[in-house]
Amino acid sequence: MSYRGATVYLGLDTDPYGRDIMVGTSVGIPMAIAGAISAYLAGQDQSKGLLRSLAYGLLVANLLVPCAWGIVVLMK
């Protein structure tokens, strides 16, 4: 979802309908932030263990999506 939208945003690929940028920015970024908040809340009350480490792994993975779009904006 994000990779294709990023290539269209940078002008490396054509998108005749404009869907890839819309999905990447207006759908993908808010969903990733919501997923990061959910992962943080899931791991917050857990004792140290597998579930907490998985929750924080998902938190980091979800925060990488907006960071990637920020890098794409800086590239342009």
Contacts in CASP RR format, 6 or more apart in sequence:
PFRMAT RR
TARGET T0000
AUTHOR 0000-0000-0000
METHOD contacts of the structure
MODEL  1
MSYRGATVYLGLDTDPYGRDIMVGTSVGIPMAIAGAISAYLAGQDQSKGL
LRSLAYGLLVANLLVPCAWGIVVLMK
1 20 0 8 1.000
1 23 0 8 1.000
1 24 0 8 1.000
1 27 0 8 1.000
1 28 0 8 1.000
2 24 0 8 1.000
2 28 0 8 1.000
2 65 0 8 1.000
2 68 0 8 1.000
2 69 0 8 1.000
4 13 0 8 1.000
4 15 0 8 1.000
4 20 0 8 1.000
5 13 0 8 1.000
5 15 0 8 1.000
5 20 0 8 1.000
5 21 0 8 1.000
5 23 0 8 1.000
5 24 0 8 1.000
6 68 0 8 1.000
6 69 0 8 1.000
6 72 0 8 1.000
7 13 0 8 1.000
8 14 0 8 1.000
8 15 0 8 1.000
8 18 0 8 1.000
8 20 0 8 1.000
8 21 0 8 1.000
9 21 0 8 1.000
9 72 0 8 1.000
9 76 0 8 1.000
10 72 0 8 1.000
10 75 0 8 1.000
10 76 0 8 1.000
15 21 0 8 1.000
24 69 0 8 1.000
25 69 0 8 1.000
28 65 0 8 1.000
29 65 0 8 1.000
29 66 0 8 1.000
29 69 0 8 1.000
32 62 0 8 1.000
32 63 0 8 1.000
32 64 0 8 1.000
32 65 0 8 1.000
32 66 0 8 1.000
33 62 0 8 1.000
33 63 0 8 1.000
33 66 0 8 1.000
35 58 0 8 1.000
35 62 0 8 1.000
36 58 0 8 1.000
36 59 0 8 1.000
36 62 0 8 1.000
36 63 0 8 1.000
39 55 0 8 1.000
39 56 0 8 1.000
39 57 0 8 1.000
39 58 0 8 1.000
39 59 0 8 1.000
39 62 0 8 1.000
40 55 0 8 1.000
40 56 0 8 1.000
40 59 0 8 1.000
42 51 0 8 1.000
42 55 0 8 1.000
43 51 0 8 1.000
43 52 0 8 1.000
43 55 0 8 1.000
43 56 0 8 1.000
46 52 0 8 1.000
46 55 0 8 1.000
END
